[in-house]
Amino acid sequence: MFIFPEHSRIPLSISSTASNVRRVASKVIKTTRPLQPVWRRRWFLIAMLTGAGMLLLPPPGALGFHGWAVLTMVVVAVILFVTEPIPLPAVALLIVAGQVILLNLDSSAVAQSLMNDSVLFIMGSLMIAVALVKQKLDKRIAFLIVRLTGTKTFNVCLGISLLSGVLASFIGEHTVAAMMLPVALTLIRLTSDDPKQVRALAAVILFSICYGAAIGSIATPSGGARNAIMIGYWKSFFYDPNNPETARYLIDYVKWMLYGYPLFLVQVPFVTLLLFMTFRPGQKHITRAVAKLRNQVEEEGPLRPSDYLTIAIFAAILLAWILASDKIGLGTVALLGAAAFLVAGLVRWEEISSGVNWGVVLLYAAMISLGVQMVETGAALWVARTFLGMLTSLDVNHGASLYAVLIALTTLVTNTMSTAAAIAVLGPIMLKLAGVVNESPLIIGFLTALASSFAYLTVVSAPACTIVYGSGYLRTTDFLAAGWKMVVLSSLVCIGAAVFYWPLLQ
Amino acid sequence: MEDPGKRFRILTCIDGSEESYRGLRYAARLGSGVDADVTLLYVRAFDSALGTGGLDPRLIRENLLDWDLDLPGIRALKAGRDILLEVGLMDEAWISRLYHSETQGDPLGDNAIEYISDTETMITLRLKVASDIVNGILEECEDGDYTLVILGASERWQPGQRKTFWDPAVAEKIVARAPASVIVARELEQNHGHLICTNGSEASISMARKDAILASRCACPISLLSVAPDEASSDKAQDALERTRNAIEELGVPVMEAFIRVGDLVTEIIEAGAVYSVIVVAHSPKAGLRRLFETDTAFQIVENARNSVMVIK
């Protein structure tokens, strides 16, 4: 697995004797500061003290103790999300325990609230992601891009953005980033081995992946966990089987695409334009790199039977999402898709099991469960009313100005923590706010879900950003330099859609 | 640094920036003796599955390796090794040993390759994973028993965007907590000498002696500076200079020049030091609550100087 010796100018004599392999477990770490473990956990202590302090205070206004306890858990969870003093799945465990102890809920009821269609969807789509990445279709994708776009740098980046967006709209941005990163890095390295010479080029190519995937991830429900979470919230909070009028809150795959896909397509060319204006790469053409990449990819030969099978299963999953997800749920389709890859023998369970981090699934499940409790205890309504009081004093409690504020708030939150966790917390508040200000919960919900994808500003906020940053070519400041322009662009497109386009669909 | 039997071990933190390679060239000059070992360290953060949306980062790394694309940091370390070959600190006849250890569940873990000469001089390239850059460097400092740490004041050593509001810069943390002397390299140019700042205290003179030994390793000329807060204190500053000069010359190391400046301590040191390769100051740690309310002079110089600063411990 390790790598130093390759291209080494120095002959190596690698011994495999046990003495050559040091194990960290046996290493004695000398600690000059005996309180260092405590210091490293300081934010955990601060979060716990904050929580204890809040619980000691009387609940504000008409909010009951349980609502106050849920808000306390949210505040503690957000501190832990942002500062990460403990492994994040441990936050999920604390949330589960907190619901039983502080809200006096039956532990079986809490356990049931951890699993719903949104969580099944998150699990299933992660398994599909592993199966797809394992099929090594990235070389085929690379071939498609260079065939379609030619050698002009702008066109290559436009092609990468468009393809990343289209793929991310169906399979999620993390899968796309994982598959596209090698393509991008190969293009960059084939252009020049000197990182300084290709810094601007690397920035436009890598950001084409992560920003392309980000704008694409809003286009369909399967584009991101946040979309599935919002669909689940609409159904939980507004749908009443006895009231046919509430059926409009059941958002199926096609309906979401009608809301989301045009917004993605409108943004694609602007992404490339903004990136080129920001980084101004010197290489107008990358003919040599494209030619080399084409040769490299052509060595793969024609599509194999397993490739055809992968494409067929993936197409079937897409069709099932479009045609059947309103009846059997997005999550069930995702699980069936993952099962199909296993049945076809395209991926082993061990590969899926090691490729998915199940702690993350647990974390999302716990956050969604907490979101439901925010509504049931009245905490979401209280926060929404308090927030509305602030908005009213600023005269931004309706229309485009309200939309702008909601987008700004969601963007702020989503850039400091995981987008799915952000929507799990913000979703109930925003949907309750819609009721209070007589706005459509669908429009407010879409705005919140879409704005949670505006995680353009920091490395940690979106999976695709984290993955491309791992290439080592980007600086954290690059995300700010290009990201604020993307935030403005996406916000304007969203507000425009909320004012002029989405009302036509209702 | 004063124990004659102890090997002179330099830890150079590499991040792929020009600044860090300048620091490495300086390390190569300091470590040119047979009693010196040099370690090149690149710290990368643990792969976090949450950051990648639940997809295990191993999958992404494996995918990259399938395309013959190596881990971040490998290229930076290889470039560093090529510099050491170019300046002649190591050569192709050295034997090498490879180490790998899985660290805290990160399967790519810590990786190192050691190059050893027939005189037992060792050059190590180490790719380390840690929860953050500061912890990675500090763990390596503690494990490796280093004499000197060289750290570029480049962007990668700044804290991440998310923690900017409450985290001091990486360089400041390393200066405060590393159990070795630290050079924060900034526009590090060789052959301009060391400017040792002294106030005549025992700690200051001890620091000057340590740096004199270090400077003699690279034949760097030594200058002495003492800052008097006002004209009336000039005699005291002059006395400090004389005592420091004597202490250094007792070691057989010549002092090229010694001078006094009058004014604000930090401002004068930064202005006078701008033409030297390195400004040398003593570490004066503040404990407990004092750290919250008082800023160490050394930190102020590290933070504001336009060139490299060495904090001697």
Contacts between the chains, C-beta under 8 A, distances in Angstrom:
chain1	res1	chain2	res2	distance
A	1	B	65	7.4
A	1	B	100	7.6
A	1	B	107	7.7
A	1	B	108	6.8
A	2	B	98	6.8
A	2	B	100	5.4
A	2	B	111	5.0
A	3	B	65	7.8
A	3	B	70	4.6
A	3	B	71	6.5
A	3	B	74	5.4
A	3	B	111	7.6
A	4	B	74	6.7
A	4	B	77	7.4
A	4	B	78	7.4
A	4	B	98	6.8
A	4	B	111	6.9
A	4	B	113	4.6
A	4	B	125	6.5
A	5	B	96	8.0
A	5	B	98	7.1
A	5	B	113	7.5
A	6	B	70	7.6
A	7	B	78	7.3
A	8	B	78	8.0
A	9	B	82	7.7
A	9	B	85	7.0
A	9	B	92	6.1
A	10	B	81	8.0
A	10	B	85	8.0
A	10	B	92	5.0
A	10	B	94	6.7
A	10	B	96	6.1
A	10	B	115	6.6
A	11	B	92	7.0
A	11	B	96	7.9
A	12	B	96	4.8
A	12	B	98	7.2
A	12	B	113	7.9
A	13	B	95	5.4
A	13	B	96	6.6
A	13	B	97	7.8
A	14	B	96	7.4
A	14	B	97	7.1
A	14	B	98	4.9
A	15	B	97	6.6
A	20	B	97	5.8
A	20	B	98	7.1
A	20	B	99	6.4
A	21	B	99	6.6
A	21	B	100	6.7
A	21	B	101	7.0
A	22	B	99	5.6
A	22	B	101	5.2
A	23	B	101	5.6
A	24	B	101	5.0
A	24	B	102	7.3
A	24	B	103	5.2
A	24	B	104	7.6
A	24	B	109	7.7
A	24	B	110	7.0
A	27	B	143	7.1
A	29	B	139	6.5
A	29	B	142	6.6
A	29	B	143	7.2
A	30	B	142	4.8
A	30	B	143	7.7
A	31	B	142	7.5
A	32	B	142	6.9
A	32	B	177	7.6
A	32	B	179	5.8
A	33	B	177	7.4
A	40	B	131	7.8
A	82	B	162	7.1
A	88	B	50	5.1
A	122	B	54	7.1
A	126	B	53	7.9
A	126	B	54	4.9
A	126	B	55	6.4
A	129	B	55	5.6
A	130	B	55	7.0
A	130	B	56	7.8
A	130	B	59	6.3
A	133	B	55	7.6
A	133	B	59	5.6
A	133	B	60	7.8
A	133	B	63	6.0
A	134	B	59	7.8
A	136	B	63	7.8
A	136	B	66	6.8
A	138	B	63	7.0
A	138	B	67	7.9
A	172	B	53	6.9
A	173	B	53	7.1
A	174	B	52	5.5
A	174	B	53	3.7
A	174	B	54	7.1
A	174	B	55	4.6
A	175	B	55	7.0
A	177	B	52	7.9
A	177	B	60	7.9
A	178	B	52	7.6
A	178	B	55	6.1
A	178	B	59	6.5
A	178	B	60	4.7
A	178	B	63	6.0
A	179	B	63	7.3
A	181	B	60	6.9
A	181	B	63	7.5
A	181	B	64	6.7
A	182	B	63	5.8
A	182	B	64	5.4
A	182	B	66	7.2
A	182	B	67	3.9
A	182	B	69	5.9
A	185	B	64	7.0
A	185	B	67	7.2
A	185	B	69	5.0
A	186	B	67	5.8
A	186	B	69	7.0
A	189	B	69	7.3
A	195	B	16	6.7
A	195	B	75	7.6
A	225	B	53	7.6
A	354	B	56	6.4
A	354	B	58	7.2
A	355	B	55	6.8
A	355	B	56	5.0
A	355	B	58	7.5
A	355	B	59	4.7
A	356	B	54	6.2
A	356	B	55	7.1
A	356	B	56	6.6
A	357	B	49	3.1
A	357	B	50	7.4
A	357	B	54	5.2
A	357	B	55	7.3
A	357	B	56	5.3
A	359	B	49	6.9
A	359	B	50	7.9
A	360	B	49	5.5
A	360	B	50	5.5
A	360	B	53	7.2
A	360	B	54	3.6
A	361	B	54	6.3
A	363	B	50	7.0
A	364	B	54	7.8
A	416	B	162	6.7
A	418	B	50	6.1
A	418	B	53	7.9
A	420	B	53	7.8
A	457	B	161	7.6
A	458	B	160	8.0
A	458	B	161	4.9
A	458	B	162	5.8
A	459	B	160	6.7
A	459	B	161	6.7
A	459	B	162	7.8
A	460	B	51	6.0
A	460	B	160	7.5
A	460	B	162	5.8
A	462	B	53	8.0
A	463	B	51	6.6
A	463	B	52	4.9
A	463	B	53	3.3
A	463	B	54	8.0
A	463	B	55	7.1
A	466	B	48	7.5
A	466	B	51	3.8
A	466	B	52	5.8
A	467	B	51	8.0
A	467	B	52	5.7
A	467	B	60	6.0
A	470	B	47	7.7
A	470	B	57	7.6
A	470	B	60	7.4
A	470	B	72	6.3
A	471	B	72	6.5
A	472	B	16	6.9
A	472	B	72	3.3
A	472	B	73	6.9
A	472	B	75	7.7
A	472	B	76	7.8
A	475	B	155	5.8
A	475	B	156	7.8
A	476	B	155	7.9
A	476	B	160	5.8
A	476	B	161	4.7
A	477	B	155	7.2
A	477	B	161	7.8
A	479	B	161	7.1
A	480	B	161	7.0
